[in-house]
Amino acid sequence: MKKLLLYFSGKRFVRSVIADKADLSAFNGPPTLKVVVGVGAILFSYVIGWPMVAFLGGVAVYFEEPLIAAIGGPLIYGLSHLVFLLGMYLAGAEYTWIFLRWATRVAMLKLLRKYSLPLP
């Protein structure tokens, strides 16, 4: 484990997040319209995902027409994936990167201290 930690602590990304003291201060301000729309798209993708597939299944049973579920289910589920990806594109990239930098710094510092290894 120590060798692995020393290996990763030597990487430029890890050294930079520790040196920059990466934090979550970007989350203090109000979100931009792009982020709000992105999170809304992500939430909407959950609504049109499995619940809509289940609804189409119920409609198919009610009308005794299995093609409604056989064709509509995969189509609506694929659409929900596209909407989710759009939401992640709009909202996720910037804040995901901030969170990843912070999580890397916190995890590496804890692990390096736990195994009494030097800071990079």
N, C-alpha and C positions, 0 to 999 in steps of 0.2 A: 504494500500500500504506500509506503514511504517513497519508493522509486516512482510510482505513478504520480504521486502528488508533486514530487520534485520535477518530473517531466512537464506536467501541466503548468506548474508555477513558472516555468521558464518560457512559456509561450507569450508572445507579444500581447495577445488579447488580455490574458490574465494580468500581466504586468501593468497594462494600461488602465484596467478598471480599478486596480488597487492604487495606482499612483494618482488617478483622477478622483479617487474616493467617490465612485459612482453611487448616487443615491436616487431616491424617488421624489425629489423636489418638483419634477415636472408634473406630477399628479396634483399639486397644490392649486393650480390655476383652473379656471373653468375650461371644459372641453370645447374644442372648435366644432363648427357645424359639420365638418367632414367626419369627425370622430362620432358625433351624435348620429349622423346618418348611417355610418358604418355599424355602430352598435345596434341601431334600429333594424338594419338589414339582417344582422346576425340573429336577433330575436325573431324577426319575421321568418327566417329560414327554419327555425325550430317549429313555428306554427304550421308551415306548409310541408314539413317533413313527415314524420311518422303519424301525427294526428290526421293529416289529410289522406295518407295511405290507408289508415284504419277507416276513415270516413268513406273512401272509395270502395273499400272492402264491404262495408255495410250496405252501400248503395248497390253494389253488385249482387249481394245476397238478396236484397229487397226486390230488385227487378229481375232476379234470376238470370243475370247476364254476366258471366265470369270474365268476359273480355274487358269490362269496365275496370276491374281490378288488375287484370293481367297486363293491360296496356297502360292504363292511367296511373297505376301505382309506381312503376319504374320511371315514368315520365315526370310525375310530380316530385318524386324523390330526387331525381337528377336535377330538376329545377331548384330544389331546396339546396342542393350542394352548390350550384352556381351562385345563388343568392348569398349563401354563407361565404363563399370565396370572395365575392364582391365586398361584403361587409368586412372581412378580414383585410382586404386590400385597403379599404378606406380607413378603418379604425385601428387595425392591428399592428401595422409595421412600425410606426414611430414608438408607440407605447410598449410594444413587445420588446423592442430593442432596449429601451430604458430599463424595463424590468429584468431582462436577461443580463444586462451589465451589472445591475445591483445584486441579483441573485448569485452571480458568479463571484462577485467580490465577497459577499457574506459567507458563502459556502467555502471558498478557498481560505479565507482568514480563519474560520472555525476549524477546518481540517488541519491547516498548518500549525495552529496553536495546539490542537489535540495531540498531534504527533511530534510536537516540539521541533518543528522545522523552521528554518529561517524565512523571513518574508522576502519576496523577490525585489 
